[in-house]
Amino acid sequence: MIRARAAALPLSAAAALGALAALGQAPFGLWPVSLVANAGVMALVATAPGPRAAWWRGWLAGAAQFAVALVWIIEPFLVEPQRHGWMAPFALVLMAGGLGLFWGVPAWLATRATRARVARIWTFVVALLGFEALRGHLFTGFPWALSGHVWIGTPVDQLAALGGALMLSALSLCLAAALATAGLRWRQGRRLRAGAGLTMAALALAAGWGWGAHRLAEPAPTSPGVHLRLVQGNVPQHLKWQADLVEGFFMRHLELTARPADIPPDLVIWPESAVPILLDSPGPALRLMAEAAGVPVVFGIDRRERDAQGVARYFNALAVIDSQGAVTAVYDKHHLVPFGEYVPLIGALGQGWGGLAARVLSGYTPGPGPVALDLGAAGRVVPLICYEAVFARSLDGPPRPDWVLQITNDAWFGTWSGPYQHLAQARLRAIETGLPLVRAANTGVSTVIDARGRSLAALGLGEMGVLDVGLPGARAATPYTLWGDTPWHIALTLALLSLGWAGLRGRKRIDPGRRTR
């Protein structure tokens, strides 16, 4: 009984520390708590009696961390709770458990590769960073709640202009590893080395913080003089597609668009799926929108296309109309949400199932990829629809634009953590590229973000209204714009291959009882 309790204690501690580590994510932003909690997880992995114990500790910490950070995943199932509510807990458990593997496997690798405790900590860091990079690509990718996201909103986030989100994750994990290493050395009586390690960590954090503060203090780029109106209709998701309410919601957007402005806008922007019709059969809707705005309008709408056999395909699209209501540009979302906008392998399965947001049960069809749209006097813009703003690579391909536009319908994800985490990642895209980012959201947060990732004006969650604001200027291309994640991917791939080889061979390093360097 005593042995069982002793074995369960580290597992309980790992889960508790993992849950605490999630508090560094939006909307909490408690990055010191995240660093200390992750340091505790690293110490538990380093002191595990073997690879299997380390795997369980790492997996439980990761699963608990993602369960807290991604609790918003249950919200789509509660839009129609009588039909889908029973699936909510299963979705959270499966999501958190699956993502916990991205912590459990690195813990196993680190413990398998070496027996020296300090070496295990730093090996764990390398493996964790590699698996965070992998998580951004595997199964279309899900780079949500990365270790580095805890810095968004602090001056440290400016480091993303140099090395993207992975650079922020590297800093987070290295600082946590320094704390864990200092703790082990302190317990061994090696207090001088523990203090030196903590000093180096503090200096690294101070350097990153200072550089970011200096960058934020630089003069803002000159504004191009473009005035925007963002329309936030605040349509509840559970009412959005009710037949007797759809027309009223559309008229709400028209009324907001037509409100007088101190400075007339050059462009009006509606959020994702704001227009409740198909683009190929709009009726009078586009004309009414043009009359209300008097200027070009960008809006989210579904689009249907038929092939030579008459089979229809549907697209989650962004369209642009001029002041006369003529369509001048269309962009089709290319990075769809698995199980939200399409079901993987559904064609091969031959089933008529689909995602939550699909007009037809087979889901949406992905577009060809990122594009830059020429909006005339409003400049060149790369459009992103909802989930695409999570991926830095969504901005790869087109020539450098003047700004980035995200339209989204975050009403699916409640009012607690999900929309704020989504917004935080949009801010990171602005920092990485040095471009202003404009965000129009159905229920909020609609905002204009400058080229350093700072919100200049916003409409909060649950508000209905318009946001009239000038478009900020762009900075020069950042180093991250030039090389992206390629250096990280090369280095981390080589590191993971090396760790995998060492883990499979089970090489024994130094007996931790004799030396722990």
N, C-alpha and C positions, 0 to 999 in steps of 0.2 A: 504493500500500500504506500509506504513512504517513498519507494523507488518510483512508483507511478506518478505520485504527486511531484516529485523532483523533476521527472521528465516532462510533465505537463506545464510546469512553471515557465520555461523558456518559450514554449509555444504560445501561451497566453500573453507573455510579454511582447512577443513578436507581433501578434495581432493588435494589441493595444498601441504599440509604437507605430505600426502601419496606419492605424486610424488617425493618430495624432499628426502624422506626417502630411496627411491630406489637408490639414488646416492651413497649409501654406498656399493652397490654390484659392482662386477667386470663389466666393466673394470675401473670404476671410483675410487672406494676404498675410498670415502669420508665419513669415518665412523663418524667423528664429526657431519657432516650434518645430517646423519641418526639418531644419538642419539637425537639431538635437535628437529628434525622433529617428531620423535616418542613421545618425551616428550610433544610436542604440541598436538598431537592426544590424548594422555592420558588425558591431561587437558580438552580438549573438551568433551571427554566421561564423565569425572568426573563431569563436570558442566552442563551436559545435564539435561533438566527439567524432563525427564522420560525415561523409557526403550526404547520406540519407537524412540525417538530422538537420544538416544545413539546408537541404532542399525544403524540408517542411517549414523551417523557420523563415526562409526567404519567401516561400509561396504564401504562407499565412500573412506575412507583413504586406506583401504586394496585394493580395486579395482584399485585405482590410482597407488598405489605402484606396484602392479603386472603388470599393463599395461605398466609402464615404464621399469620395470626389465625384463619383458618377451616379449618385443617388437620383439625379434628375432623369435617368434613363427610364424610370417607371412612369413619368408624366404622360407620354403618348398613350399608354395603356389606360390611363384614367380619363382621357377625353370622352370615351364611351365606356365607363366602368362596367356597365351591365353586360357588355359584350367581351371586353378585353381585359378587365381589371384582374381577373384571376391569373393572367400571364405576368403581371408586373413583378412579383417577387422572384419568379423563375428567371426573368430577363436580367434582373440585377445580380442574382447569384451566379448565373452562367457567365455574364459579362465580367464580373469581378474575379470569378474563379479562373476564367480563361486568361485574363490579363495578368493574374497572379503568376502565371507560368513565366512571364518575362522578368520576374524576380526570383522565382524558384530555380530556374535553370542556371542563371549566373551564380547563385549561391552554391549550387552543386559543382559547377565548373571550378569556382575559386577554391573550394575545399578539396576537390579531387586533384587540382594542379599542384598544391603545396600544403605542407603541414605547419609552416611558420605562420603564426597568427597575424602579425603585422602584414606579411606578404599576402595573406588571404584577404585582408581588408582592401588593399590596393588592387589586387586581382579582381575582386568583386566589383570595384568601381569601373574598371575597364570593361568587364563583361556587361554590367548594367548599362553603361553608356552605349555599348554595341547593340544591346537588345532594345534600347529606346530608339536607336536609329532604325533597326529592323521593324519595330512596331509601326513606324511611319510608312511602311511599304507593304508588309505582309497582308495578304487578303484585302487588297486595295488600300490598306493603311488606316491607322487610327492613332495619330500622334496627339492624343488628348491627355491632359494632366501629366505632362512631362515634368521631370524633376526641375527643369529650368524655368518652368512657368511661374514658379513662386516669386520670381524677381519682377514680373510685369507690374508696372506702376511705381517702381523704385528707379533711381538713377542707374542701377546695375543693368537694367534691361537694354541700355544703349549698346552694350557689348554685342547684341544681336546684329548690329550693323557690320560687325567684323566676322562673326562666325555663326550667326543664326541661333536657333533655339538650342542646338546641340552644344554650342559654346556655353550657354547659360546652364544647361544640364551638367556639363563638365565641371563648371565652377561649383554648383550645388553639391555634387557628389564628392568632389575633392575636399571641400570644406567639411562635409560630414565625416569623410574618412580621416581628416586631420584630427577632428574631435575624438573619434573612436580610437585612433592610434595613441593620442595623448592620454586617454583614459586607461588603456592597457599599460602604457609605460609608467603611468603614475602608480598603478597598483603594484608594479614590479619594483617600485622604489627608484625608478630612473626619472626623477622629477625634473632634472635639468633638461633632458631631452624632450620631456613632455612639454615643458614651458617653451622651449625653442620651437617646437612644432606648432603650438598654439599661436606664437608670435608670428610665424610665417603665414599661417592661415589668416590672422587678423590683417596683416599687411596686404595680402592678396585681395581680401575683401575691400579694404580701404582704397587700394589702387583702382579696382573696378568701380567702386562707388564714386571716387573722385573724378575719374575719367568721364564717367557718365554725367556727373553734375556739370563738368566743364562743357560737355557737348550740348547739354540742355540749355546752358547759359549763352550759347552762341546766338548771334542775331538771326531772327527768323527769315527764311527766304521771301522774296517779294511775291505778293499775291498776284495772280494773273488778272484779277478784276472780274472774275466770273461769279455771279450770284445764283445760289441754288435755293430751291424750296423742297424740303423733305416732307412727305405726307405720311403721317402715322395714324392710320384709321382705328387702331386698337380693337380689332374684331376678334372676339373670343373664338378659340378653335372649335369648341363644341357647337357653336352656332354658325360658323363660317359658311357651311354649304347647305344650310336648311333652305329649302326651295322658297318658302314664304319670306325669307329675310335677305336673300342674296341681293335683290335689287336695291333694298334700302342701304345695304353696306356699300354698294357701288355708288349710290347717290351721296353717301357720306364722304367718300373720297373726292367726288366732284365738288361738293360744297367746300371742303377744306382747300382744294386746289384753287378755287375762285376767290378766296378771301383776299381783301386788299393787303398790299405789302408796302412798307415804307420805301423799299428799293425793289422795283419790279424784278422778278427772277429771270435769269437767262435760260434756266432749265428746271423742270419739275420732275421729281423722282418719287415713284410709288414703290412699295415693297414687293417681295416675292408673292406670286399668285394673287395679286390684288384685284385683277380683272377677272370676273367669274364667267368667262366665255372662252371659246377657242379662237385663236388668232386667225384661222382660216375662214371663220364664219362670224365676224364681229358684229354684224348688224350696224346700228347707229352708234355703238359704244365709242369707237375711236373718234368719231366726229364730235361727240359730246365732250370727250376728254380734251380735244384740241380747243374747243370753244371755251371751256372752263379755264384752261391754262393760258392760251394766247401765245405760247412758246412751245418748243419741243418738250415731249414728255417721255421719260424712261419708266418702264413698268414691267412687273412680272405677270406672265400669262402662260397658259398651256397652249401647245401647238400640236396640230395633227397633220400627218403626212401619209399619203397612200402610195404604195408601190404599184408596179405594173399589174399585179394580180389583184389590186384593190384592197390589200391588207393594210390596215391603219397602224401607224406607229405614233406614239405620243411623246412629246418633249416638254420638259420643264424649261421654259424659255424666258428670256428678257428681250423686250422689243423697244424700239424707239420710233416715235411718230413726230412729224414736223407740226408746225402751227396750223396746218390744214387737215391734219389727221391721216396723212399718208405714211405708211411704214417705210422707214429709211434704213433700218438695221435690225438684225435679229441675232441673238446669241443663244445657243442651246447648252444647258448645263451638261458638262462632260464627266464630272466626278460625282456619280450618284451614290446615295446612301444604301448600303446593303440591307435588305429586309425593311427598309423604309420607303425607297423609291423603286426598288426592284428586288426580286428574289433570285439569288445566284443559282445558276443551272436550271432555271425554271423551264427554259425552252427544251432542254434535254429531258426533263422529267415529264413534259407534256401535260402539266397541270395548269389550271386557270387561276392560280393563286397570285397575289401581288402584294405590293407594299402598302403601308398605311396611307400614303399620300397620292396613290395612283388613281387616275380617272377610270382606267380600265384595270381589271385584276391582273393583267400581265405586267403592269408597271411601266415605267418610263424607258425611253431609249436614250443612251448617252450621246451627246454631241461630239464633234470631231476634236475639240480641244480648246486651249486658251486662244483668244483673239484680242486684238485691239480695235476698238470702234472709234471712228472719226465723228465727233459730235460738233464739228464746225468751230464756232467761236468758243465752245466749252472745252475744246482740246481733244486729245486722244486719251481714251480710257480703256483699261482692262476690266471687264465685268466679272464678278464672282457671284454665284447664287448660293446662299446659305452655307452649307457644309464645305464648299470649296475654299473658303477663307481659312480653314484649318490647315491647309497644305501650302507651304511656301512654293512648291513646284507648280501650283496653279497659276503662278505669274511667269513661268518659264515659257520661252518661245517667241512671243510677239516682241517687236522692237520696243524699247523703253517708252512707256506712255507718259502722259502728264499727271495722271492720277489713277486711283483704283476705286472701283465702285462695288460695294456689296449690297445686294438686296436679299432680305431673309424674312422668314416667318417663324420666329422663335416662340410663337404661341404654343407650339407643340410641347415645349419643355418647361412649362411652369414659370414661376416668378422667383425662384430661390437661387440656385447655383448655376444651372445650365446656361441661361442667357448671359450671365456675367462671365462665365468661362469662355463662351463663344466670343464675346466682345473682346476679352483680353487677348485672344489669339489673333483677332483682326488687328488690334493695336500692334502686335508683334510684326505683322506683315508690313506695316508702315515703317517701322524701325529698320527692318531688314533691307527694304528697297530704297528708303529715303524719299518715298512718295506719299502725298496725302491720301487718305482713304476716307471715303464717304459711305455711310452705312444707313440704309433705310430699312427699318424693321416694322413689321405689322403691329406688334404690341410693345415694341421697344427692345433694346435701347437704340434709338436713331441718333446718330451723332456725326460730327465732322472731326476727323482725327488729323493732326498735322504730321509733317514728315518725320517727326521724332516720336510719334506714338502717343501724343497727348491730346485728349479730347478738348476741343475748343468750345463746343456747345452741344447740348444733348436734350432729348426728350426721354424721360425715364420710363421704366416699365409701367404699363397700365395707364399711360397718359394718351389722350387723343388730342391731336393738334398738328401744327406745322412748325417746321424749323427753318427759318430764313437765315442764311449764313453765306459768307463769302468763301470761295474755294481757296485754301492755303496754297502757298508755293511749294515747289519740289526742291529737294536738295540735290547735290551732285550724286552720281551713282556711288553706292557704298561698295566696300570690298566684298561683302557678301553677294551683292548683285553680280559681281564679276566671276566669282568661283563657286558660290553656292555651298552645298554640302559635300561636294566631290572629295576634297581633302579628308574630311571626316570619314566618309564611306570607305576610302582606300585604307586609311590607317586602322579603322575599327574592324574591317574585314580581315586584314592580316592578323590583328590581335586576337580576334575570335577564332580564327583557324589555328593559331598557335595554342590558345587555351584549350580548344577542343582536342587537339592532338595530345596535349599534356594530360587532359582529363581522361581520355580514353586509355592512355598508357598507365595512368595512375602513378605517375612518378612521385617518389617520396623526396621531399626536400630535407629540411633540417628539423630534427626532433624539437618540438616546441618546448619541451622540458629543459633543453640545454641552451638553445638560443632562439630568439624570437624576432631578430632583425629581418 
